[in-house]
Amino acid sequence: MAAVAPQTAPASQPVARPRARPRPAQPRVARGVVWIAVIGVLLVGVVFMNVVVLRMNIRLDHLGRERAQLQGDNAALASRLSSELAAARIQAQARQSLGVVPADPSETVYLDLPARP
């Protein structure tokens, strides 16, 4: 019989872990200054956007007032046009159907009435 050598488990070797890279040394003050600068830039951006929105609102308000003024002017002109067209239409209809013509100013006579006592 042949002798069989007992099998032994290979010795477990420690697992190699990658080493963490050390951070470059930055002073805490430098990082704080960077954060302050970033926040400052963001605040300047917010202020800029507010100014832009305010200017747009002022412009929209001005345009709204101008629009209301123009609508009022258009309504007044439409009313005036309607009045003018109505008078011309009435004169034309009176001339055609009734034969009425405007009086000659030289033939117009005015009466002076005595004052009441």
Number of C-alpha atoms within 10 A of each C-alpha: 3 4 5 6 6 6 6 6 6 6 6 6 6 6 6 6 6 6 6 6 6 6 6 6 6 8 8 8 9 10 11 11 11 11 12 12 12 12 12 12 12 12 12 12 12 12 12 12 12 12 12 12 12 12 12 12 12 12 12 12 12 11 12 12 12 12 12 11 12 12 12 12 12 12 12 12 12 12 12 12 11 12 12 11 12 12 11 12 12 11 14 15 13 13 13 11 8 9 9 12 11 7 8 7 7 6 7 7 7 6 5 6 6 6 5 4 3
